Amino acid sequence: MNMQNIEKVIAQGPFSDNWDSLANFTPPKWMQTAKFGIFIHWGPFSVPAFNDWYARNMYIQGMPEYEHHLKTYGPHKDFGYKDFIPMFKSENFDPDEWARIIKATGAGYVVPVAEHHDGFQMYESELSRWNAKEMGPKRDMLGDLLDACDKQGIVRGASSHRLEHWFFMSHGKNFESDVTDALTPDDLYWPAMPEPDHHDLFTDKGPSEDFLQDWLLRCCEIVDKYRPQIFYFDWWIQTAVVKPYLKKFTAYYYNRAKEWGFEPAITYKHDAFMFGAAVVDIERGKFSNIQPFFWQTDTSISMFAWCHSHNAVYKKTKTLLCDLADIVSKNGSLLLNIGPKADGTICDGDKKVLAEIGEWMAVNGESIHGTSVWRKSAEGPTLTKEGQFTDSNEQNFTCQDIRFTKKGSHIYAIVLKSPDDGRVRVCSLGKSADHNLPLFHGIIKDVELLGGKVQSWTRDSDGLNVHFEPIKTDLPVVIKVLVD
């Protein structure tokens, strides 16, 4: 892998490294069919099991991670972040078991972290010795998992959070620590430059040319070695100095996908891409209304952490399923994160939530997979808050809060709270006397309840009135409406 090869692939393919050319991207059909994927954060930061930013925060004096590190592992000059790598053995990692667990959730794609901000590659690399094949587990963690997912029919993906490594370890230079050792490109902590204002798109503290070339080479190496059909980018790629390299990567990746015969997707945040050149992603949040473009939410099973944490606070399964229904009804997809342990096992808390999601999807998944938006996405009194990092507060949905999807001859009304009496009124499917209004006027032939039994249904000017045998559940229920 070298820059000459990257330029050659760009020159020979249909996509060039400019927004005019990259705007010819089309979101892949497989992703718009799947609607649901699993994100996986793990690495040496899984050893302290604090959070995935441990590598940065442990070097910031006064931060909880700094104090925890001193108390648990001793002075930073004697035990630095790199000393977690030998402890990250993942000796119980069973990729086939992981793939079976992911498959059982109903997820259609998987996005393991290939390299996080800490700079440790979870795959075999020719560009750095700081990788899982040579250190720690002594195994190609990314490749083994993706191969196992292939056998389950799960679309393979990967994520890169490398760019933020430019500054991630820099605070360790402010006191006596192992970061103050000589820094060269061969060192894990390199370059540890001063942390910039993350909101300054034109920062003069942005990555240097040699770092950006290294970043590009690493991203393209992942593409060539693993052929991910979805490539997730974290933030900070929106910085002006990064844009030329970001365009080169995108053209390279799209051209490779064309050469290899699959539909690719890149997900991004903060308008890092020209709109239409990749898939919009909202971290821990969503849109309040239906969108004319396909998009993705990435969030975590854990309320506050992305990696395994001893103090994990898990979201309720009903919250995640309501989010899934809400996102899909608005033309989106949900990428849900789990954080395995350093020994390579998936936590019991994660397993429990994943199993409950899988049980619901086994009954109701047809209202998610392969669906598209209906003429409206929602009805009901509860408003959805828009924007990133808005998922920390649980919303209390009612049995009047309904989300809509459609497929073929069916409309699905996903009721976010099952009524105790088994009675639901779907106002958007009522009869209307005014045929000039842009309301639904189709013929309803039959009504079902997925996983249950409808006792009766009627339709009047107030709505479609459905009475079914009550289901004792705090999870959403799905009314399936056959339309002629």
Disulfide bonds with the S-S distance in Angstrom:
none
